[in-house]
Amino acid sequence: MTHQDELKQLVGRAAVNFVKNGMIVGLGTGSTVKFMIDALGQKVKAEHLSIVGVPTSERSRKQANSLGITTKSVDEVDHIDLTIDGADQIDKNFQGIKGGGAAQLWEKIVAINSTKNMWIVDESKMADKLGSFPLPLE
């Protein structure tokens, strides 16, 4: 495992501390979120949690289901308590951007239906200036 993967794993593990029994949790997509879903699956099993995941991609849905996390579509829930997702860049003022990934539309739909949103990133996502790469969506 690379140092960057270790950092992604650390933030993924830290993020699941905010997930409580009975929550409906938006599950983002991406390499950092993959580690978070792994940690969430461990937490669900260890603590016998009853949660529902609302995935933003087929990949996240399959991963969550394989770990014993029940999933539903955004149309099957009346709210989402917390969505945990990655970001493409974050600046020193904690402003961030998304738009570089393939699941952008579903990430936005799930996020807008969430009471709270949490972005998890490793140090490689920190930037002095946002938007240093082309974004397919604005």
N, C-alpha and C positions, 0 to 999 in steps of 0.2 A: 504494500500500500504506500502510495506517495505521501509526502508531507501535506500536499494540498488535500488529498483524500482524507487524511487524518483530521484536518481542520473541518472539512465538510461533515465528517462523522461526529465531531464534537458539537458543532452547532445543531446538527440534527437531533442528537440526544438531548441537548439543552431545550430545544423547542418543545419536545413532547412533555416537559414538565408543566406546560400550560394546558395540557389536555386533561380534562376531568371526566369522571364517569357520567354518562348520559349526554355528552356533547355530540353535536353534529359538526364534523371537522372537514373543511375543504382541504383536499390533498392536491398540491401543486404538481408540477412536472419539472424534471431536470435532475442533474447529477447530485446536487446537494439534497434535494427532496427525496431522492432514492434512499439516502442514508437515514433521513428522518422517518420515512415509512417503515424501514427496517426496525428502527428504535421504537416506533409506535406499536408495531406488531409484538415486540418483546414486552412492552408495557401492558398491552391489552391482555396478553397471556399471563404475565406474572401477577397482575393486579385484578384479573377477572373483570375487566372493564366492559361495559356495554356502550359502545360508541357507534356512530355511523360515519363513514367517510364519503365525501362527495368529490370524486376524482375529476381532474381537469384533462385527463388523457386515458386512453385505453391501457397504456403501459402502467400508469399509476393504479388503475383499477385492478389489473391482473396481479400486480405486486401486492396490493392491499388484501385482495381476496385470498391469495396464496398464504398470507400470514394470519388469516382468521379475522380480518377486519371486514365487517359488513359494509357494503357500498350501495349507494343509491345515486340516481341522477339528480341534478339540480331541480328538475321538475317533480321529483318525488318527495321533496322535503319542503317544509313551510318556512324554514330559516336555516342559516348556517351560523354557528356560534363563533367559530374561529377558522380562518383559512391560513395555512402555512405554505409558503411558496418561496422560490428563489427570486432573485432580481439580477438584472444584467449589469447594473452599475449603481453604486452608492457613493455620494460625496461626503465631505467632512461634516456637513450640516444634516446628514442623514436624509437627504433628498435622494430619490432613486428613480430609475427608469427600468421599464420592461419593454419587450417588443422584439427581442432577438431570437426567440424560440418559436417552435412550430405549434405550440399549444396556446398561443396568445389569446385567441378569441375565447376559448373555454376558461382560461385563467381569469380573464376580465369578467365573464359572466358569473363565475363562482365568487370572485372577490366582491363584486358589487352587491351580492346577496348575503354578504357576511357582516356580522356585527363588528368583528375585529379581524384585521389582517396583519400577519406577521411575515416579514421577509427574512429569510435566513441566507447568509452569504459567508464566504471565506474571504480572506484578505485580497485575493486576486480580483474581487469585484469592486474594490475601493478605487475611486478615481478622483483626480484633482478637478476635472471638468467632465460633466455628464455629456454623453452623446459623441464620444470619440470614435464611434463606428456607425455605419449606416443602419437605420431602423426601418424594417419593412412596413411598420404601422406607426401611426402617430397618435 
